[in-house]
Amino acid sequence: MAGILLLINGIFVLRPKGKVACAVTGGKGCEVAGGFSKGIFWISIVLYGIGFFFAYLYVPIIKFLGVE
C-alpha cells in the first residue's frame, strides 16, 4: 500500500499541473515548496527501497550466496 501511495504522490510531485497559485505570489513560493516536496519525496523513496530490500530481498540473497 505504501508503494502505491508513493507512486501516486510521485505523479503529483513530479508532474504538477496547476500554476495558478504560483502566479499569485510571483512563483517564489512554488519554487521553495516544490523543491521541498521533491526532496521529501526522494527521501521517502530511498527509505521505502531500504525497507523493501530488507523485507523481501535480503534473506533470499543471503541464502543464494550461502552465507547463513
MIKEDREN-309608 format. One record per residue: residue in one letter; x, y, z of N, C-alpha, C, O in turn. Coordinates in Angstrom, 1 decimal. Last residue first. Layout:
<nodes>
NODE  resn     n_X     n_Y     n_Z    ca_X    ca_Y    ca_Z     c_X     c_Y     c_Z     o_X     o_Y     o_Z
NODE     A       X       Y       Z       X       Y       Z       X       Y       Z       X       Y       Z
...
</nodes>
This chain:
<nodes>
NODE  resn     n_X     n_Y     n_Z    ca_X    ca_Y    ca_Z     c_X     c_Y     c_Z     o_X     o_Y     o_Z
NODE     E    24.6   -18.0     5.3    23.9   -18.4     6.6    24.9   -18.9     7.5    24.5   -19.3     8.6
NODE     V    25.7   -17.7     2.8    26.3   -17.1     3.9    25.8   -17.5     5.3    26.4   -17.3     6.3
NODE     G    24.8   -18.5     0.3    25.2   -19.5     1.2    26.0   -18.9     2.4    26.8   -19.6     3.0
NODE     L    23.7   -16.9    -1.7    25.2   -16.8    -1.5    25.7   -17.9    -0.5    26.9   -18.1    -0.5
NODE     F    21.0   -17.5    -1.2    21.6   -17.8    -2.5    23.2   -17.9    -2.4    23.8   -18.7    -3.0
NODE     K    20.6   -16.5     1.4    20.5   -17.9     1.1    21.2   -18.4    -0.2    21.8   -19.4    -0.3
NODE     I    21.0   -13.8     0.8    21.9   -14.4     1.7    21.9   -16.0     1.6    22.9   -16.6     1.6
NODE     I    18.8   -13.4    -1.0    20.2   -13.2    -1.4    21.2   -13.9    -0.5    22.2   -14.5    -1.0
NODE     P    16.6   -14.0     0.7    16.9   -14.8    -0.5    18.3   -14.6    -1.0    18.9   -15.6    -1.5
NODE     V    17.1   -11.9     2.7    17.1   -13.3     3.1    17.4   -14.1     1.8    18.2   -15.0     1.8
NODE     Y    16.7    -9.4     1.1    17.9    -9.7     1.9    18.1   -11.2     2.2    19.1   -11.8     1.9
NODE     L    14.2    -9.0    -0.1    15.4    -9.4    -0.9    16.6    -9.9    -0.1    17.3   -10.7    -0.6
NODE     Y    12.2    -8.1     1.7    11.9    -9.1     0.6    13.1    -9.7    -0.1    13.0   -10.7    -0.7
NODE     A    13.1    -6.4     3.7    11.9    -7.2     3.9    11.8    -8.4     2.9    11.3    -9.4     3.3
NODE     F    15.3    -5.1     2.7    15.5    -5.9     3.9    14.3    -6.8     4.2    14.4    -7.9     4.8
NODE     F    14.1    -3.8     0.4    15.3    -4.7     0.3    15.4    -5.6     1.5    15.5    -6.8     1.3
NODE     F    12.1    -2.3     1.6    11.8    -3.3     0.7    12.9    -4.3     0.5    12.7    -5.5     0.5
NODE     G    13.7    -0.4     3.1    12.8    -1.3     3.8    12.4    -2.5     2.9    12.3    -3.6     3.4
NODE     I    15.0     0.8     1.0    15.8     0.1     2.0    14.9    -0.9     2.7    15.3    -2.0     3.0
NODE     G    12.8     1.9    -0.4    13.7     1.0    -1.0    14.5     0.2     0.0    14.7    -1.0    -0.2
NODE     Y    11.8     3.7     1.6    11.0     2.6     1.1    11.8     1.5     0.4    11.6     0.4     0.7
NODE     L    14.0     5.5     1.6    13.7     4.7     2.8    12.8     3.5     2.5    12.9     2.5     3.1
NODE     V    13.9     6.5    -1.0    15.1     5.8    -0.5    14.8     4.9     0.7    15.2     3.8     0.8
NODE     I    11.3     7.7    -1.0    11.6     6.6    -1.9    12.8     5.8    -1.5    12.8     4.6    -1.5
NODE     S    11.7     9.7     0.9    10.8     8.6     1.2    11.0     7.4     0.3    10.9     6.3     0.7
NODE     I    13.6    11.3    -0.4    14.0    10.6     0.8    13.0     9.5     1.2    13.5     8.4     1.6
NODE     W    11.9    12.1    -2.5    13.1    11.2    -2.8    13.6    10.6    -1.6    14.1     9.4    -1.6
NODE     F    10.0    13.7    -1.1     9.6    12.5    -1.9    10.8    11.6    -2.1    10.6    10.3    -2.0
NODE     I    11.6    15.7     0.0    10.9    14.7     0.9    10.5    13.5     0.1    10.6    12.4     0.7
NODE     G    12.3    16.9    -2.5    13.3    16.4    -1.6    12.7    15.3    -0.6    13.3    14.3    -0.4
NODE     K     9.8    17.7    -3.5    10.6    16.8    -4.2    11.7    16.1    -3.3    12.0    14.9    -3.4
NODE     S     9.1    19.5    -1.5     8.3    18.4    -1.7     9.0    17.3    -2.5     8.9    16.1    -2.2
NODE     F    11.1    21.5    -1.8    11.0    20.8    -0.5    10.2    19.5    -0.7    10.6    18.4    -0.2
NODE     G    10.5    22.4    -4.4    11.8    21.8    -4.1    11.8    21.0    -2.8    12.4    19.9    -2.7
NODE     G     7.9    23.4    -3.9     8.2    22.3    -4.9     9.5    21.6    -4.6     9.5    20.4    -4.7
NODE     A     8.4    25.5    -2.1     7.6    24.4    -1.7     7.8    23.2    -2.7     7.8    22.0    -2.2
NODE     V    10.1    27.1    -3.8    10.5    26.6    -2.4     9.7    25.4    -2.0    10.3    24.4    -1.7
NODE     E     8.5    27.6    -6.0     9.8    27.0    -6.2    10.3    26.4    -4.9    10.8    25.3    -4.8
NODE     C     6.2    28.7    -4.9     6.1    27.4    -5.5     7.4    26.8    -5.8     7.6    25.5    -5.7
NODE     G     7.1    31.1    -4.0     6.6    30.2    -3.0     6.5    28.8    -3.6     6.8    27.8    -2.9
NODE     K     7.8    32.5    -6.4     8.8    32.1    -5.4     8.4    31.1    -4.4     9.1    30.1    -4.1
NODE     G     5.7    33.2    -8.0     6.4    32.0    -8.3     7.4    31.6    -7.3     7.9    30.5    -7.4
NODE     G     4.0    35.3    -7.4     5.2    35.6    -8.2     6.0    34.4    -8.5     7.1    34.5    -9.2
NODE     T     1.7    34.6    -6.1     2.9    35.0    -5.3     4.1    35.3    -6.1     5.2    35.6    -5.6
NODE     V     0.0    34.0    -8.3    -0.4    34.9    -7.3     0.8    35.4    -6.5     0.9    36.6    -6.2
NODE     A     1.2    32.0    -9.8     1.1    33.3   -10.4     0.7    34.4    -9.4     1.0    35.5    -9.6
NODE     C     0.9    29.8    -8.2     2.3    30.3    -8.4     2.2    31.8    -9.0     3.0    32.6    -8.7
NODE     A    -1.7    29.1    -8.5    -1.2    29.6    -7.2     0.1    30.2    -7.3     0.4    31.1    -6.5
NODE     V    -1.7    28.3   -11.2    -2.5    29.5   -10.8    -2.0    30.0    -9.5    -1.8    31.2    -9.3
NODE     K    -0.6    26.0   -12.1     0.3    27.1   -12.0    -0.4    28.4   -11.5     0.2    29.5   -11.4
NODE     G    -1.0    22.6   -11.9    -1.6    23.9   -11.6    -0.5    24.9   -11.4     0.4    24.7   -10.6
NODE     K     0.4    20.2   -12.4    -0.4    20.8   -13.4    -0.8    22.3   -13.2    -0.8    23.1   -14.1
NODE     P     3.5    18.5   -11.8     2.5    19.4   -11.3     1.7    20.1   -12.5     2.4    20.4   -13.5
NODE     R     4.9    15.8   -11.7     4.2    16.4   -12.9     3.1    17.3   -12.4     1.9    17.1   -12.6
NODE     L     6.1    15.2    -9.3     7.0    15.3   -10.5     6.3    15.9   -11.7     6.9    16.3   -12.6
NODE     V     3.9    15.1    -7.5     5.1    15.9    -7.2     5.9    16.2    -8.5     6.4    17.3    -8.7
NODE     F     2.0    13.4    -8.6     1.6    14.8    -8.2     2.8    15.7    -8.0     2.8    16.9    -8.4
NODE     I     3.4    11.1    -9.0     2.8    11.7   -10.1     2.4    13.2    -9.8     2.6    14.0   -10.6
NODE     G     4.3    10.6    -6.4     5.3    10.9    -7.4     4.6    11.5    -8.6     5.2    12.5    -9.2
NODE     N     1.9     9.8    -5.2     2.5    11.1    -4.8     3.5    11.5    -5.8     3.7    12.7    -6.0
NODE     I     1.5     7.4    -6.5     0.5     8.4    -6.7     1.1     9.8    -6.3     1.0    10.8    -7.0
NODE     L     3.8     6.0    -5.4     3.6     6.2    -6.8     2.6     7.3    -7.1     2.9     8.2    -8.0
NODE     L     3.2     6.1    -2.7     4.3     6.8    -3.1     4.3     7.0    -4.6     4.7     8.1    -5.1
NODE     L     0.9     4.4    -2.7     0.8     5.8    -2.3     2.0     6.6    -2.7     1.8     7.8    -3.1
NODE     I     2.1     2.0    -3.5     1.1     2.6    -4.3     0.9     4.1    -4.0     0.8     4.9    -4.9
NODE     G     3.8     1.6    -1.3     4.4     1.8    -2.6     3.4     2.4    -3.6     3.8     3.3    -4.4
NODE     A     2.0     1.2     0.8     2.8     2.4     0.8     3.5     2.6    -0.5     3.6     3.8    -0.9
NODE     M     0.8    -1.2     0.0     0.0     0.0     0.0     0.9     1.3     0.0     0.6     2.3    -0.7
</nodes>
